[in-house]
Amino acid sequence: MILYPTDTVWGLGCDAMNEAAVEKIFTIKQRPKEKSMIVLLAEARDIIQHIAAPHPDIIAIIENFDRPTTVIYENALGFSPNVVNKDGSLAIRVTTDPFCKALIKRFRKPIISTSANISAQPTPRIFKEIDTAIISNVDYVVNYRQDDDTIHTPSRLVRIQDDGEMQVLRG
């Protein structure tokens, strides 16, 4: 499990296909198992491999987002059971951040992206806001952007309706 900067906030990440690794994140965050986590992908076309029957225009829709946006999809494929919500849905964000893209491409698998905080505590927007309990329990802390004080906001959360309209769940 890694602690790394994302295109939004500092996050905890691991192989989204590895149930034990995902379980470790739930434990470190003290997060209820009912609260699913976001998965990061490097490219919009990767959605096709991981979601059964996405909206026909999903790639164009994603490529036209003007800010970090997490989309909730139905019918996730191949992910660890503890990543997928009980209703079969999964939240995925295609990152535009060069570091995150490179990380995912080198790993060759989708990765978990959940805020690097104890559940119900404030989300760390910059490295120095991360609780030492989180830092001491990860396998690797990425050195990149630890001194960066730029504040980014969490991603917008949406569902894409059958007609292509976006339902914004978190703005």
VMD Tcl script that builds the backbone (N, CA, C; Angstrom):
set m [mol new atoms 513]
animate dup $m
set s [atomselect $m all]
$s set {name element resname resid chain x y z} {
  {N N MET 1 A 0.838 -1.169 0.000}
  {CA C MET 1 A 0.000 0.000 0.000}
  {C C MET 1 A 0.891 1.243 0.000}
  {N N ILE 2 A 0.436 2.262 -0.753}
  {CA C ILE 2 A 1.226 3.481 -0.883}
  {C C ILE 2 A 0.438 4.701 -0.425}
  {N N LEU 3 A 1.193 5.710 -0.051}
  {CA C LEU 3 A 0.666 7.035 0.273}
  {C C LEU 3 A 1.184 7.934 -0.836}
  {N N TYR 4 A 0.264 8.594 -1.570}
  {CA C TYR 4 A 0.695 9.320 -2.760}
  {C C TYR 4 A -0.190 10.530 -3.049}
  {N N PRO 5 A 0.366 11.519 -3.776}
  {CA C PRO 5 A -0.436 12.677 -4.163}
  {C C PRO 5 A -1.257 12.323 -5.397}
  {N N THR 6 A -2.520 12.699 -5.373}
  {CA C THR 6 A -3.378 12.471 -6.538}
  {C C THR 6 A -3.654 13.805 -7.210}
  {N N ASP 7 A -4.538 13.787 -8.167}
  {CA C ASP 7 A -4.931 15.025 -8.845}
  {C C ASP 7 A -5.866 15.862 -7.977}
  {N N THR 8 A -6.257 15.336 -6.826}
  {CA C THR 8 A -7.140 16.076 -5.922}
  {C C THR 8 A -6.490 16.244 -4.550}
  {N N VAL 9 A -6.411 15.193 -3.776}
  {CA C VAL 9 A -5.849 15.251 -2.421}
  {C C VAL 9 A -4.831 14.126 -2.249}
  {N N TRP 10 A -4.166 14.061 -1.104}
  {CA C TRP 10 A -3.260 12.950 -0.826}
  {C C TRP 10 A -4.099 11.699 -0.579}
  {N N GLY 11 A -3.633 10.577 -1.111}
  {CA C GLY 11 A -4.424 9.361 -1.021}
  {C C GLY 11 A -3.651 8.138 -0.598}
  {N N LEU 12 A -4.415 7.140 -0.189}
  {CA C LEU 12 A -3.898 5.796 0.056}
  {C C LEU 12 A -4.259 4.978 -1.165}
  {N N GLY 13 A -3.328 4.178 -1.624}
  {CA C GLY 13 A -3.593 3.383 -2.809}
  {C C GLY 13 A -3.037 1.994 -2.710}
  {N N CYS 14 A -3.632 1.111 -3.507}
  {CA C CYS 14 A -3.173 -0.270 -3.612}
  {C C CYS 14 A -3.792 -0.877 -4.861}
  {N N ASP 15 A -3.456 -2.098 -5.135}
  {CA C ASP 15 A -4.010 -2.861 -6.239}
  {C C ASP 15 A -5.509 -3.051 -6.003}
  {N N ALA 16 A -6.338 -2.513 -6.877}
  {CA C ALA 16 A -7.792 -2.597 -6.712}
  {C C ALA 16 A -8.327 -4.006 -6.944}
  {N N MET 17 A -7.462 -4.924 -7.376}
  {CA C MET 17 A -7.867 -6.312 -7.612}
  {C C MET 17 A -7.450 -7.227 -6.452}
  {N N ASN 18 A -6.714 -6.670 -5.475}
  {CA C ASN 18 A -6.152 -7.463 -4.383}
  {C C ASN 18 A -6.959 -7.252 -3.101}
  {N N GLU 19 A -7.743 -8.250 -2.733}
  {CA C GLU 19 A -8.645 -8.136 -1.592}
  {C C GLU 19 A -7.908 -7.863 -0.281}
  {N N ALA 20 A -6.773 -8.519 -0.067}
  {CA C ALA 20 A -6.020 -8.315 1.177}
  {C C ALA 20 A -5.461 -6.896 1.268}
  {N N ALA 21 A -4.976 -6.368 0.155}
  {CA C ALA 21 A -4.443 -5.001 0.149}
  {C C ALA 21 A -5.555 -3.996 0.424}
  {N N VAL 22 A -6.710 -4.201 -0.184}
  {CA C VAL 22 A -7.849 -3.304 0.035}
  {C C VAL 22 A -8.296 -3.387 1.495}
  {N N GLU 23 A -8.296 -4.581 2.043}
  {CA C GLU 23 A -8.674 -4.773 3.455}
  {C C GLU 23 A -7.740 -3.984 4.370}
  {N N LYS 24 A -6.459 -3.962 4.031}
  {CA C LYS 24 A -5.485 -3.217 4.832}
  {C C LYS 24 A -5.821 -1.726 4.852}
  {N N ILE 25 A -6.265 -1.198 3.717}
  {CA C ILE 25 A -6.653 0.218 3.673}
  {C C ILE 25 A -7.859 0.465 4.571}
  {N N PHE 26 A -8.864 -0.412 4.503}
  {CA C PHE 26 A -10.025 -0.268 5.383}
  {C C PHE 26 A -9.589 -0.249 6.851}
  {N N THR 27 A -8.663 -1.121 7.213}
  {CA C THR 27 A -8.178 -1.214 8.591}
  {C C THR 27 A -7.440 0.053 9.006}
  {N N ILE 28 A -6.505 0.513 8.195}
  {CA C ILE 28 A -5.721 1.709 8.527}
  {C C ILE 28 A -6.620 2.941 8.645}
  {N N LYS 29 A -7.582 3.069 7.740}
  {CA C LYS 29 A -8.486 4.215 7.770}
  {C C LYS 29 A -9.563 4.092 8.850}
  {N N GLN 30 A -9.712 2.868 9.401}
  {CA C GLN 30 A -10.800 2.596 10.346}
  {C C GLN 30 A -12.130 2.936 9.674}
  {N N ARG 31 A -12.243 2.522 8.433}
  {CA C ARG 31 A -13.390 2.856 7.591}
  {C C ARG 31 A -14.400 1.713 7.580}
  {N N PRO 32 A -15.674 2.015 7.729}
  {CA C PRO 32 A -16.700 0.966 7.645}
  {C C PRO 32 A -16.670 0.296 6.265}
  {N N LYS 33 A -16.827 -0.987 6.228}
  {CA C LYS 33 A -16.743 -1.750 4.975}
  {C C LYS 33 A -17.849 -1.366 3.982}
  {N N GLU 34 A -18.944 -0.804 4.475}
  {CA C GLU 34 A -20.049 -0.414 3.593}
  {C C GLU 34 A -19.696 0.790 2.734}
  {N N LYS 35 A -18.688 1.547 3.150}
  {CA C LYS 35 A -18.300 2.756 2.401}
  {C C LYS 35 A -17.243 2.365 1.370}
  {N N SER 36 A -17.651 2.289 0.135}
  {CA C SER 36 A -16.718 1.866 -0.901}
  {C C SER 36 A -15.694 2.959 -1.209}
  {N N MET 37 A -14.674 2.583 -1.964}
  {CA C MET 37 A -13.583 3.504 -2.293}
  {C C MET 37 A -13.539 3.766 -3.797}
  {N N ILE 38 A -12.845 4.801 -4.160}
  {CA C ILE 38 A -12.682 5.184 -5.561}
  {C C ILE 38 A -11.522 4.393 -6.166}
  {N N VAL 39 A -11.654 4.106 -7.452}
  {CA C VAL 39 A -10.597 3.469 -8.225}
  {C C VAL 39 A -10.107 4.482 -9.254}
  {N N LEU 40 A -8.790 4.545 -9.438}
  {CA C LEU 40 A -8.203 5.418 -10.462}
  {C C LEU 40 A -7.782 4.597 -11.674}
  {N N LEU 41 A -8.074 5.139 -12.839}
  {CA C LEU 41 A -7.601 4.580 -14.105}
  {C C LEU 41 A -6.784 5.651 -14.814}
  {N N ALA 42 A -5.891 5.218 -15.707}
  {CA C ALA 42 A -5.021 6.156 -16.413}
  {C C ALA 42 A -5.661 6.734 -17.671}
  {N N GLU 43 A -6.534 5.982 -18.315}
  {CA C GLU 43 A -7.100 6.418 -19.599}
  {C C GLU 43 A -8.595 6.126 -19.638}
  {N N ALA 44 A -9.335 6.970 -20.324}
  {CA C ALA 44 A -10.784 6.788 -20.446}
  {C C ALA 44 A -11.120 5.448 -21.116}
  {N N ARG 45 A -10.334 5.042 -22.091}
  {CA C ARG 45 A -10.622 3.777 -22.791}
  {C C ARG 45 A -10.526 2.561 -21.865}
  {N N ASP 46 A -9.845 2.717 -20.717}
  {CA C ASP 46 A -9.720 1.605 -19.768}
  {C C ASP 46 A -11.053 1.243 -19.123}
  {N N ILE 47 A -12.021 2.155 -19.166}
  {CA C ILE 47 A -13.355 1.880 -18.612}
  {C C ILE 47 A -13.943 0.634 -19.261}
  {N N ILE 48 A -13.730 0.482 -20.547}
  {CA C ILE 48 A -14.301 -0.626 -21.319}
  {C C ILE 48 A -13.877 -1.985 -20.752}
  {N N GLN 49 A -12.673 -2.087 -20.213}
  {CA C GLN 49 A -12.167 -3.346 -19.646}
  {C C GLN 49 A -12.758 -3.647 -18.274}
  {N N HIS 50 A -13.260 -2.627 -17.579}
  {CA C HIS 50 A -13.618 -2.804 -16.180}
  {C C HIS 50 A -15.094 -2.604 -15.840}
  {N N ILE 51 A -15.878 -2.183 -16.817}
  {CA C ILE 51 A -17.306 -1.971 -16.590}
  {C C ILE 51 A -18.090 -2.664 -17.706}
  {N N ALA 52 A -19.054 -3.509 -17.317}
  {CA C ALA 52 A -19.910 -4.154 -18.315}
  {C C ALA 52 A -20.944 -3.147 -18.796}
  {N N ALA 53 A -21.026 -2.973 -20.086}
  {CA C ALA 53 A -22.031 -2.117 -20.737}
  {C C ALA 53 A -22.053 -0.676 -20.231}
  {N N PRO 54 A -20.909 0.035 -20.311}
  {CA C PRO 54 A -20.949 1.459 -19.956}
  {C C PRO 54 A -21.748 2.230 -21.001}
  {N N HIS 55 A -22.070 3.486 -20.711}
  {CA C HIS 55 A -22.769 4.337 -21.669}
  {C C HIS 55 A -21.976 4.316 -22.981}
  {N N PRO 56 A -22.657 4.223 -24.131}
  {CA C PRO 56 A -21.939 4.143 -25.415}
  {C C PRO 56 A -20.977 5.303 -25.678}
  {N N ASP 57 A -21.241 6.471 -25.125}
  {CA C ASP 57 A -20.382 7.638 -25.350}
  {C C ASP 57 A -19.456 7.916 -24.165}
  {N N ILE 58 A -19.224 6.931 -23.323}
  {CA C ILE 58 A -18.505 7.171 -22.063}
  {C C ILE 58 A -17.111 7.759 -22.283}
  {N N ILE 59 A -16.397 7.307 -23.271}
  {CA C ILE 59 A -15.038 7.819 -23.476}
  {C C ILE 59 A -15.079 9.305 -23.820}
  {N N ALA 60 A -15.949 9.698 -24.711}
  {CA C ALA 60 A -16.077 11.119 -25.072}
  {C C ALA 60 A -16.550 11.940 -23.883}
  {N N ILE 61 A -17.473 11.405 -23.114}
  {CA C ILE 61 A -17.970 12.120 -21.930}
  {C C ILE 61 A -16.818 12.387 -20.965}
  {N N ILE 62 A -16.050 11.354 -20.659}
  {CA C ILE 62 A -14.932 11.484 -19.710}
  {C C ILE 62 A -13.870 12.445 -20.243}
  {N N GLU 63 A -13.541 12.312 -21.508}
  {CA C GLU 63 A -12.496 13.164 -22.082}
  {C C GLU 63 A -12.900 14.639 -22.135}
  {N N ASN 64 A -14.167 14.931 -21.976}
  {CA C ASN 64 A -14.628 16.319 -21.989}
  {C C ASN 64 A -14.831 16.912 -20.603}
  {N N PHE 65 A -14.535 16.151 -19.555}
  {CA C PHE 65 A -14.619 16.728 -18.211}
  {C C PHE 65 A -13.606 17.844 -18.092}
  {N N ASP 66 A -13.993 18.942 -17.423}
  {CA C ASP 66 A -13.086 20.075 -17.272}
  {C C ASP 66 A -12.453 20.138 -15.889}
  {N N ARG 67 A -12.703 19.111 -15.069}
  {CA C ARG 67 A -12.107 19.040 -13.729}
  {C C ARG 67 A -12.148 17.587 -13.256}
  {N N PRO 68 A -11.395 17.249 -12.208}
  {CA C PRO 68 A -11.417 15.860 -11.732}
  {C C PRO 68 A -12.846 15.430 -11.375}
  {N N THR 69 A -13.284 14.354 -12.013}
  {CA C THR 69 A -14.651 13.879 -11.838}
  {C C THR 69 A -14.644 12.373 -11.648}
  {N N THR 70 A -15.302 11.936 -10.594}
  {CA C THR 70 A -15.457 10.511 -10.312}
  {C C THR 70 A -16.851 10.110 -10.751}
  {N N VAL 71 A -16.929 9.020 -11.510}
  {CA C VAL 71 A -18.199 8.553 -12.035}
  {C C VAL 71 A -18.557 7.236 -11.355}
  {N N ILE 72 A -19.812 7.123 -10.942}
  {CA C ILE 72 A -20.295 5.860 -10.377}
  {C C ILE 72 A -20.870 5.036 -11.526}
  {N N TYR 73 A -20.343 3.822 -11.663}
  {CA C TYR 73 A -20.761 2.903 -12.720}
  {C C TYR 73 A -21.460 1.696 -12.108}
  {N N GLU 74 A -22.307 1.072 -12.904}
  {CA C GLU 74 A -22.927 -0.195 -12.535}
  {C C GLU 74 A -22.100 -1.323 -13.153}
  {N N ASN 75 A -22.200 -2.515 -12.616}
  {CA C ASN 75 A -21.635 -3.727 -13.227}
  {C C ASN 75 A -20.115 -3.713 -13.376}
  {N N ALA 76 A -19.418 -3.546 -12.264}
  {CA C ALA 76 A -17.957 -3.588 -12.265}
  {C C ALA 76 A -17.475 -4.994 -12.592}
  {N N LEU 77 A -16.327 -5.069 -13.285}
  {CA C LEU 77 A -15.759 -6.357 -13.694}
  {C C LEU 77 A -14.359 -6.562 -13.125}
  {N N GLY 78 A -14.130 -7.674 -12.444}
  {CA C GLY 78 A -12.793 -8.100 -12.071}
  {C C GLY 78 A -12.171 -7.467 -10.841}
  {N N PHE 79 A -12.893 -6.617 -10.159}
  {CA C PHE 79 A -12.322 -5.966 -8.988}
  {C C PHE 79 A -12.489 -6.842 -7.754}
  {N N SER 80 A -11.661 -6.577 -6.757}
  {CA C SER 80 A -11.802 -7.252 -5.473}
  {C C SER 80 A -13.223 -7.009 -4.954}
  {N N PRO 81 A -13.850 -8.019 -4.354}
  {CA C PRO 81 A -15.215 -7.845 -3.861}
  {C C PRO 81 A -15.359 -6.709 -2.842}
  {N N ASN 82 A -14.309 -6.417 -2.083}
  {CA C ASN 82 A -14.410 -5.355 -1.087}
  {C C ASN 82 A -14.187 -3.954 -1.677}
  {N N VAL 83 A -14.036 -3.870 -2.996}
  {CA C VAL 83 A -13.954 -2.587 -3.682}
  {C C VAL 83 A -15.326 -2.205 -4.242}
  {N N VAL 84 A -16.063 -3.213 -4.671}
  {CA C VAL 84 A -17.362 -3.001 -5.300}
  {C C VAL 84 A -18.437 -2.837 -4.223}
  {N N ASN 85 A -19.309 -1.849 -4.411}
  {CA C ASN 85 A -20.404 -1.611 -3.483}
  {C C ASN 85 A -21.367 -2.799 -3.496}
  {N N LYS 86 A -22.125 -2.951 -2.424}
  {CA C LYS 86 A -23.090 -4.060 -2.337}
  {C C LYS 86 A -24.060 -4.090 -3.504}
  {N N ASP 87 A -24.373 -2.918 -4.059}
  {CA C ASP 87 A -25.322 -2.865 -5.177}
  {C C ASP 87 A -24.652 -3.116 -6.535}
  {N N GLY 88 A -23.351 -3.455 -6.526}
  {CA C GLY 88 A -22.622 -3.750 -7.761}
  {C C GLY 88 A -22.011 -2.530 -8.429}
  {N N SER 89 A -22.155 -1.376 -7.810}
  {CA C SER 89 A -21.600 -0.154 -8.401}
  {C C SER 89 A -20.158 0.065 -7.960}
  {N N LEU 90 A -19.485 0.909 -8.712}
  {CA C LEU 90 A -18.089 1.227 -8.436}
  {C C LEU 90 A -17.808 2.653 -8.885}
  {N N ALA 91 A -17.084 3.401 -8.061}
  {CA C ALA 91 A -16.704 4.778 -8.389}
  {C C ALA 91 A -15.315 4.776 -9.022}
  {N N ILE 92 A -15.225 5.345 -10.220}
  {CA C ILE 92 A -13.959 5.381 -10.960}
  {C C ILE 92 A -13.678 6.807 -11.410}
  {N N ARG 93 A -12.414 7.216 -11.246}
  {CA C ARG 93 A -11.964 8.500 -11.799}
  {C C ARG 93 A -10.812 8.222 -12.757}
  {N N VAL 94 A -10.910 8.781 -13.938}
  {CA C VAL 94 A -9.800 8.729 -14.888}
  {C C VAL 94 A -8.972 9.965 -14.597}
  {N N THR 95 A -7.768 9.751 -14.143}
  {CA C THR 95 A -6.919 10.866 -13.717}
  {C C THR 95 A -6.291 11.581 -14.914}
  {N N THR 96 A -6.095 12.861 -14.755}
  {CA C THR 96 A -5.362 13.635 -15.762}
  {C C THR 96 A -3.982 14.032 -15.230}
  {N N ASP 97 A -3.724 13.710 -13.967}
  {CA C ASP 97 A -2.457 14.056 -13.331}
  {C C ASP 97 A -1.326 13.203 -13.922}
  {N N PRO 98 A -0.266 13.820 -14.455}
  {CA C PRO 98 A 0.820 13.051 -15.081}
  {C C PRO 98 A 1.458 12.025 -14.140}
  {N N PHE 99 A 1.660 12.392 -12.869}
  {CA C PHE 99 A 2.257 11.444 -11.929}
  {C C PHE 99 A 1.355 10.233 -11.736}
  {N N CYS 100 A 0.077 10.468 -11.483}
  {CA C CYS 100 A -0.861 9.360 -11.255}
  {C C CYS 100 A -1.002 8.484 -12.499}
  {N N LYS 101 A -1.067 9.111 -13.671}
  {CA C LYS 101 A -1.135 8.345 -14.922}
  {C C LYS 101 A 0.074 7.409 -15.045}
  {N N ALA 102 A 1.260 7.958 -14.803}
  {CA C ALA 102 A 2.480 7.153 -14.906}
  {C C ALA 102 A 2.485 6.020 -13.883}
  {N N LEU 103 A 2.050 6.307 -12.670}
  {CA C LEU 103 A 1.991 5.293 -11.622}
  {C C LEU 103 A 1.088 4.129 -12.033}
  {N N ILE 104 A -0.105 4.441 -12.514}
  {CA C ILE 104 A -1.068 3.407 -12.920}
  {C C ILE 104 A -0.546 2.630 -14.129}
  {N N LYS 105 A 0.023 3.328 -15.083}
  {CA C LYS 105 A 0.544 2.644 -16.274}
  {C C LYS 105 A 1.699 1.717 -15.932}
  {N N ARG 106 A 2.555 2.131 -15.033}
  {CA C ARG 106 A 3.674 1.267 -14.633}
  {C C ARG 106 A 3.186 0.060 -13.847}
  {N N PHE 107 A 2.159 0.263 -13.043}
  {CA C PHE 107 A 1.601 -0.820 -12.242}
  {C C PHE 107 A 0.774 -1.777 -13.110}
  {N N ARG 108 A 0.217 -1.249 -14.179}
  {CA C ARG 108 A -0.579 -2.009 -15.140}
  {C C ARG 108 A -1.898 -2.541 -14.593}
  {N N LYS 109 A -2.405 -1.895 -13.581}
  {CA C LYS 109 A -3.687 -2.262 -12.994}
  {C C LYS 109 A -4.327 -1.008 -12.407}
  {N N PRO 110 A -5.641 -1.031 -12.257}
  {CA C PRO 110 A -6.301 0.075 -11.559}
  {C C PRO 110 A -5.839 0.121 -10.104}
  {N N ILE 111 A -5.811 1.320 -9.532}
  {CA C ILE 111 A -5.429 1.441 -8.128}
  {C C ILE 111 A -6.536 2.128 -7.331}
  {N N ILE 112 A -6.568 1.778 -6.063}
  {CA C ILE 112 A -7.485 2.432 -5.126}
  {C C ILE 112 A -7.001 3.854 -4.910}
  {N N SER 113 A -7.936 4.751 -4.747}
  {CA C SER 113 A -7.620 6.129 -4.387}
  {C C SER 113 A -8.634 6.569 -3.338}
  {N N THR 114 A -8.196 6.565 -2.108}
  {CA C THR 114 A -9.046 7.025 -1.016}
  {C C THR 114 A -8.244 8.025 -0.201}
  {N N SER 115 A -8.894 9.005 0.341}
  {CA C SER 115 A -8.174 10.046 1.074}
  {C C SER 115 A -7.344 9.452 2.208}
  {N N ALA 116 A -6.191 10.038 2.443}
  {CA C ALA 116 A -5.216 9.524 3.410}
  {C C ALA 116 A -5.519 10.044 4.812}
  {N N ASN 117 A -6.667 9.654 5.324}
  {CA C ASN 117 A -7.071 10.084 6.665}
  {C C ASN 117 A -7.791 8.946 7.381}
  {N N ILE 118 A -7.855 9.061 8.704}
  {CA C ILE 118 A -8.688 8.164 9.495}
  {C C ILE 118 A -10.137 8.554 9.173}
  {N N SER 119 A -10.997 7.564 9.038}
  {CA C SER 119 A -12.394 7.824 8.692}
  {C C SER 119 A -13.006 8.874 9.620}
  {N N ALA 120 A -13.749 9.799 9.044}
  {CA C ALA 120 A -14.442 10.904 9.738}
  {C C ALA 120 A -13.506 12.043 10.159}
  {N N GLN 121 A -12.216 11.916 9.902}
  {CA C GLN 121 A -11.271 13.010 10.157}
  {C C GLN 121 A -11.158 13.861 8.887}
  {N N PRO 122 A -10.628 15.074 8.986}
  {CA C PRO 122 A -10.486 15.921 7.791}
  {C C PRO 122 A -9.585 15.280 6.727}
  {N N THR 123 A -9.925 15.520 5.492}
  {CA C THR 123 A -9.140 15.020 4.364}
  {C C THR 123 A -7.854 15.821 4.237}
  {N N PRO 124 A -6.692 15.148 4.166}
  {CA C PRO 124 A -5.424 15.879 4.013}
  {C C PRO 124 A -5.268 16.401 2.586}
  {N N ARG 125 A -5.243 17.702 2.460}
  {CA C ARG 125 A -5.101 18.314 1.141}
  {C C ARG 125 A -3.636 18.419 0.738}
  {N N ILE 126 A -2.764 18.490 1.740}
  {CA C ILE 126 A -1.319 18.546 1.505}
  {C C ILE 126 A -0.643 17.547 2.434}
  {N N PHE 127 A 0.588 17.188 2.102}
  {CA C PHE 127 A 1.282 16.125 2.825}
  {C C PHE 127 A 1.374 16.389 4.331}
  {N N LYS 128 A 1.697 17.630 4.718}
  {CA C LYS 128 A 1.904 17.893 6.149}
  {C C LYS 128 A 0.623 17.786 6.981}
  {N N GLU 129 A -0.532 17.646 6.350}
  {CA C GLU 129 A -1.791 17.449 7.077}
  {C C GLU 129 A -2.095 15.976 7.359}
  {N N ILE 130 A -1.262 15.072 6.864}
  {CA C ILE 130 A -1.516 13.635 7.027}
  {C C ILE 130 A -1.119 13.190 8.429}
  {N N ASP 131 A -2.007 12.477 9.080}
  {CA C ASP 131 A -1.792 11.946 10.427}
  {C C ASP 131 A -0.616 10.961 10.415}
  {N N THR 132 A 0.242 11.040 11.407}
  {CA C THR 132 A 1.395 10.129 11.481}
  {C C THR 132 A 0.955 8.673 11.591}
  {N N ALA 133 A -0.233 8.413 12.111}
  {CA C ALA 133 A -0.738 7.038 12.184}
  {C C ALA 133 A -0.938 6.455 10.783}
  {N N ILE 134 A -1.298 7.289 9.841}
  {CA C ILE 134 A -1.436 6.840 8.444}
  {C C ILE 134 A -0.044 6.598 7.862}
  {N N ILE 135 A 0.834 7.580 7.996}
  {CA C ILE 135 A 2.179 7.488 7.414}
  {C C ILE 135 A 2.928 6.260 7.914}
  {N N SER 136 A 2.831 5.970 9.190}
  {CA C SER 136 A 3.590 4.852 9.760}
  {C C SER 136 A 3.015 3.479 9.398}
  {N N ASN 137 A 1.818 3.427 8.831}
  {CA C ASN 137 A 1.207 2.136 8.516}
  {C C ASN 137 A 1.198 1.777 7.039}
  {N N VAL 138 A 1.742 2.618 6.182}
  {CA C VAL 138 A 1.787 2.284 4.762}
  {C C VAL 138 A 3.117 1.613 4.428}
  {N N ASP 139 A 3.144 0.945 3.288}
  {CA C ASP 139 A 4.370 0.266 2.847}
  {C C ASP 139 A 5.352 1.223 2.188}
  {N N TYR 140 A 4.819 2.264 1.546}
  {CA C TYR 140 A 5.689 3.194 0.836}
  {C C TYR 140 A 5.050 4.576 0.784}
  {N N VAL 141 A 5.849 5.598 1.055}
  {CA C VAL 141 A 5.411 6.991 0.962}
  {C C VAL 141 A 6.110 7.612 -0.245}
  {N N VAL 142 A 5.334 8.072 -1.201}
  {CA C VAL 142 A 5.882 8.706 -2.398}
  {C C VAL 142 A 6.524 10.035 -1.999}
  {N N ASN 143 A 7.738 10.262 -2.462}
  {CA C ASN 143 A 8.458 11.496 -2.127}
  {C C ASN 143 A 7.979 12.704 -2.921}
  {N N TYR 144 A 7.363 12.477 -4.028}
  {CA C TYR 144 A 6.932 13.538 -4.939}
  {C C TYR 144 A 5.874 14.438 -4.293}
  {N N ARG 145 A 6.024 15.742 -4.416}
  {CA C ARG 145 A 5.098 16.795 -3.974}
  {C C ARG 145 A 4.864 16.863 -2.460}
  {N N GLN 146 A 5.760 16.347 -1.665}
  {CA C GLN 146 A 5.582 16.444 -0.212}
  {C C GLN 146 A 5.693 17.886 0.281}
  {N N ASP 147 A 6.422 18.725 -0.431}
  {CA C ASP 147 A 6.575 20.125 -0.017}
  {C C ASP 147 A 5.603 21.057 -0.735}
  {N N ASP 148 A 4.764 20.519 -1.569}
  {CA C ASP 148 A 3.803 21.314 -2.329}
  {C C ASP 148 A 2.630 21.701 -1.424}
  {N N ASP 149 A 2.378 22.994 -1.296}
  {CA C ASP 149 A 1.274 23.481 -0.457}
  {C C ASP 149 A 0.052 23.896 -1.283}
  {N N THR 150 A 0.031 23.511 -2.544}
  {CA C THR 150 A -1.110 23.830 -3.399}
  {C C THR 150 A -2.328 23.047 -2.925}
  {N N ILE 151 A -3.430 23.736 -2.723}
  {CA C ILE 151 A -4.664 23.102 -2.264}
  {C C ILE 151 A -5.516 22.737 -3.475}
  {N N HIS 152 A -5.871 21.472 -3.552}
  {CA C HIS 152 A -6.764 20.975 -4.598}
  {C C HIS 152 A -8.063 20.546 -3.913}
  {N N THR 153 A -9.134 20.560 -4.638}
  {CA C THR 153 A -10.408 20.150 -4.056}
  {C C THR 153 A -10.710 18.698 -4.423}
  {N N PRO 154 A -11.518 18.024 -3.593}
  {CA C PRO 154 A -11.918 16.658 -3.945}
  {C C PRO 154 A -12.662 16.656 -5.285}
  {N N SER 155 A -12.709 15.501 -5.902}
  {CA C SER 155 A -13.359 15.396 -7.206}
  {C C SER 155 A -14.874 15.560 -7.106}
  {N N ARG 156 A -15.428 15.973 -8.218}
  {CA C ARG 156 A -16.886 15.987 -8.365}
  {C C ARG 156 A -17.310 14.516 -8.482}
  {N N LEU 157 A -18.461 14.169 -7.960}
  {CA C LEU 157 A -18.983 12.802 -8.003}
  {C C LEU 157 A -20.282 12.817 -8.795}
  {N N VAL 158 A -20.349 12.002 -9.850}
  {CA C VAL 158 A -21.520 11.998 -10.715}
  {C C VAL 158 A -21.955 10.581 -11.078}
  {N N ARG 159 A -23.186 10.497 -11.541}
  {CA C ARG 159 A -23.718 9.309 -12.206}
  {C C ARG 159 A -24.122 9.760 -13.598}
  {N N ILE 160 A -23.881 8.927 -14.580}
  {CA C ILE 160 A -24.296 9.249 -15.939}
  {C C ILE 160 A -25.553 8.428 -16.232}
  {N N GLN 161 A -26.630 9.125 -16.514}
  {CA C GLN 161 A -27.920 8.485 -16.775}
  {C C GLN 161 A -27.903 7.801 -18.151}
  {N N ASP 162 A -28.878 6.949 -18.384}
  {CA C ASP 162 A -28.974 6.241 -19.666}
  {C C ASP 162 A -29.037 7.195 -20.862}
  {N N ASP 163 A -29.620 8.379 -20.665}
  {CA C ASP 163 A -29.742 9.352 -21.754}
  {C C ASP 163 A -28.487 10.229 -21.913}
  {N N GLY 164 A -27.451 9.959 -21.082}
  {CA C GLY 164 A -26.200 10.709 -21.158}
  {C C GLY 164 A -26.151 11.926 -20.246}
  {N N GLU 165 A -27.258 12.263 -19.609}
  {CA C GLU 165 A -27.282 13.384 -18.663}
  {C C GLU 165 A -26.504 13.016 -17.399}
  {N N MET 166 A -25.834 14.027 -16.837}
  {CA C MET 166 A -25.073 13.811 -15.609}
  {C C MET 166 A -25.881 14.203 -14.398}
  {N N GLN 167 A -25.928 13.308 -13.428}
  {CA C GLN 167 A -26.543 13.614 -12.132}
  {C C GLN 167 A -25.377 13.895 -11.186}
  {N N VAL 168 A -25.253 15.119 -10.714}
  {CA C VAL 168 A -24.164 15.493 -9.807}
  {C C VAL 168 A -24.554 15.119 -8.378}
  {N N LEU 169 A -23.743 14.273 -7.758}
  {CA C LEU 169 A -23.984 13.820 -6.388}
  {C C LEU 169 A -23.166 14.609 -5.386}
  {N N ARG 170 A -21.994 15.084 -5.836}
  {CA C ARG 170 A -21.148 15.963 -5.020}
  {C C ARG 170 A -20.478 16.916 -5.992}
  {N N GLY 171 A -20.674 18.199 -5.767}
  {CA C GLY 171 A -20.243 19.207 -6.722}
  {C C GLY 171 A -18.861 19.618 -6.647}
}
mol reanalyze $m
mol bondsrecalc $m
mol representation Tube
mol addrep $m
